[in-house]
Amino acid sequence: MSFSAARLFLATLSVAPTAMFGAVAADPKPVAAQTAFFEKNIRPVLVTKCYKCHSADADKVRGGLLLDTRDGLRKGGDTGPAIVPGNPGESLLIQALHSADKDTAMPPEKSGGKLPAKVIADFEAWVKMGAPDPRAGAAAEPVAKKEIDFNKAREFWAYKVPVMPAAPLVADRAWARTDLDRFILAGLEAKGLKPVPDADRRNLIRRVSFDLVGLPPTPEELDAFFRDPSPEAFTKVVDRLLASPQFGERWGRHWLDVARYAESTGKERNFTFPEAWRYRDYVIAAFNADKPYDQFIREQIAGDLLPAKDPAERNEHLIATGFLALGPKGLNEKNRVQFQMDLVDEQIDVTSRAVLGLTAACARCHDHKFDPIPTTDYYALAGIFRSSRTFFGTSNPDAGNAKKYKNGTPLLPLSKSSAAPAAAAPAQPPALSPEKQLADLVAKSPERAARFAAMSAAQKAQLADRLKAKGTLTTPPPTAAIGTALAMGVTDGRPGNSPLYIRGEIDDPGPLVPRGFLTVLTPGSPPAISASQSGRRELADWLASKSNPLTARVMVNRVWLNLFGEGLVRTPDNFGSTGEKPTHPALLDLLATQFMRDGWSVKALVRSIVLSRTYQLASTSDPKNYEADPDNILVWRMTPRRLDAEAIRDGILAASGQLERTPPYASVVAHVGDGYIGRGISPSQFNVEARYRSVYLPIVRDYVPDVLAVFDFAEPSLVVAGRETTNVPSQALFMMNSPFVTAQSRALAKRLLAMTQYDHGQRIIMAHMLTLSRPPTPAEAARSEQYLTAFTPRSDSAASPAPAASAETAWATFCQALFACAEFRYLK
């Protein structure tokens, strides 16, 4: 068969999503994480280093450049626009920050001179992400309010404790199954709208399977569902999925996005975190066990301070505190106090945004610009984290200079009686032979693979020895090395209060601030903090309290987001004044109060939502509804959603029959070991040809696997409550050209050809069932038959029996077309 013909067939089936589902509304606004990045890393520098000469309040505006508004920054000054969003190299501002010429360098010497490399890197990252900037107006905004009226601030919806609302009355009482449905229907009826019909069974089981476990339903599961005529058929499916170990792998990954999980420090010197995998497995196990969410939060903030019934639970609690240790680290920082305060700032940021949906870290240099969070509250929290010790590793000798790296730390020892990871895993995978390692190495190159296959065993072993000597191959360390009972985490240190550093500058300390919590969320007397402890235990209890108005709401909103594509609050990690208000405030409070009433059970919450009629709506469009509510804010249908990166990869592996459901032991990074990426460790060592689930792939900052990055994987240095979803040509090209997709298409073809009990037409049906969870339409079946007939010689031909390779290639390109089509990547 010809290459061009195969590509043509791929292209004809790669229909655009809009053709399948109708228009999908675009969201041009920057995501909340980007705005938070500006507020935390960019605005404070502009205020302290630039506004004196480049703001409306400056005595004389230098170069006609105003940097105190978004428009001023983009308009630029006498030499043109200061920034080119998305292109740091072409941005004059970035060039000035790098310049060594005293006449063009910014800031000038009199303002402190060149900024630290980390700050310049932040500006480059900001411009690269499009320079998101929430500022507006033609003049500089006021620096901050001198006083905050907390009583008035607590009138804001997010700072009120949720109360169980009464269900609304609806006209169509027969439609709603639950109170959730009644709130949705009431909103629609108020606008004169009606929900679309229910989803058909095929779309519903595919939707719930991907949503709950991140995998497509198998043909056997589809058949069982269709053969069950009972009213409880769908409930049985939901309960089976909730009980599956794959549930924790799916929903644990959602939390890992929020926890900015990664296996390296990132930044200027990127060192590995070989023990980070323990936290990953803890999270997966917690979701599978349905650990109460309030306990889940307590363990991650103060697990080392909680009582434990045995050594195994003690280890689990210590591993949980890895939440506070996993963040990016600027190991180049020479000032130990600065390094410590940057570490504390990162811990405040992840804790406040992950649990409360607030950007408390924006109050480091000044009172929060928008929310009632004064700088004193920031340093009250800073005192708690500063009174703790963070253990993240990277203290091994630097491969480049054989000296211990200055900012590295040891790791926490775990109890020897139970040093196993939190999630069950095999003791150790068998060591790969040199032949197998080499086979994996050359798998992406057919020419190299052919040459390798022609070698003798001795030649293969000799080649392996040579490559090992050059560091090309890595041998997994023995069980004792990987199983060393160490973990990342936090313990109490020397307790004490933190000074309030003026403008965040460590060289300008102010008065000591007593350790405490956010005032706006503590209307009564704040919990007392013992002078002999850090205060993390009290912080954990305060965060996980039913009287905290945000904790349950934020988690409920994230669950809704992961089931519907958008949260009830569409800025899921910003519940403050610059975030969006809830589209259904009473429904949000209903779910939050039910969540707490049900013992903070995530599985119970998920179950209640997916069994609602609202979740089970079809994704079909309706002209009247679309005209009134094009963004589906009122939830009149299920919005079509693209699968995330992990579901696409895992779905391909599941269809091809290659998915390994048994979790791997530890991580590739654990096998590679502790070291400096780019010096002692080559990034290529993280490129593994693995067939286990995507949640177990190595997540190394700056080196996320391509199969994940191309489909909008969460940036592992940021708190990401909701991923961006793009539909760009590179994704379609990946599905058509990726060696991974090509290999799995061939594996699916072999799987189908091995089904000797099926004829040609039945294999076509099975191919559609495995990839799209439905049989082909008559037109699709005819086109598929026509394609395969044209490029597969018939075995009954007297002239030329069909070569097996030719048949396999035809079926492989056919299978790749199914993987590449938009329907495979989207949920209806």
Secondary structure, 3 states (H helix, E strand, C coil): CCHHHHHHHHHHHCCCHHHHHCCCCCCCCCCHHHHHHHHHHHHHHHHHHHCCCCCCCCCCCHHHCCCCCHHHHHHCECCECCCCCCCHHHCHHHHHHHCCCCCCCCCCHHHCCCCCHHHHHHHHHHHHCCCCCCCCCCCCCCCCCCCCCHHHHCCCHHHCCCCCCCCCCCCCCCCCCCHHHHHHHHHHHHCCCCCCCECCHHHHHHHHHHHHHCCCCCHHHHHHHHHCCCCCHHHHHHHHHHHCCHHHHHHHHHHHHHCCCCCECCCCCCEECCCCHHHHHHHHHHHHCCCCHHHHHHHHHHHHHCCCCCHHHHHHHHHHHHHHCCCCCCCCCCCHHHHHHHHHHHHHHHHHHHHHCCCHHHHCCCCCCCCCCCHHHHHHHHHHHHCEEEECCECCECCCCCCECCCCECCEECCHHHCCCCCCCCCCCCCCCHHHHHHHHHCCCHHHHHHHHCCCHHHHHHHHHHHHHCCCCCCCCCHHHHCCCEECEEEECCCCCEEEEHHHCCCCEEEEECCCCCHHHCCCCCCCCCCCCCCHHHHHHHHCCCCCCCHHHHHHHHHHHHHHCCCCCCCCCCCCCCCCCCCCHHHHHHHHHHHHHCCCCHHHHHHHHHCCCCCCECCCCCHHHHHHCCCCCCCCCCCCEECCHHHHHHHHHHHHCCCECCCCCCCHHHHHCCCEECCCECHHHHCCCCCECHHHCCCCCCCCCHHHHCCCCCCCCCCCCCCCCCCCHHHHHHHHHCHHHHHHHHHHHHHHHCCCCCCHHHHHHHHHHHHHCCCCCHHHHHHHHHHHHHHCCCCCCCCCCCCHHHHHHHHHHHHHHHHHCHHHHEEC
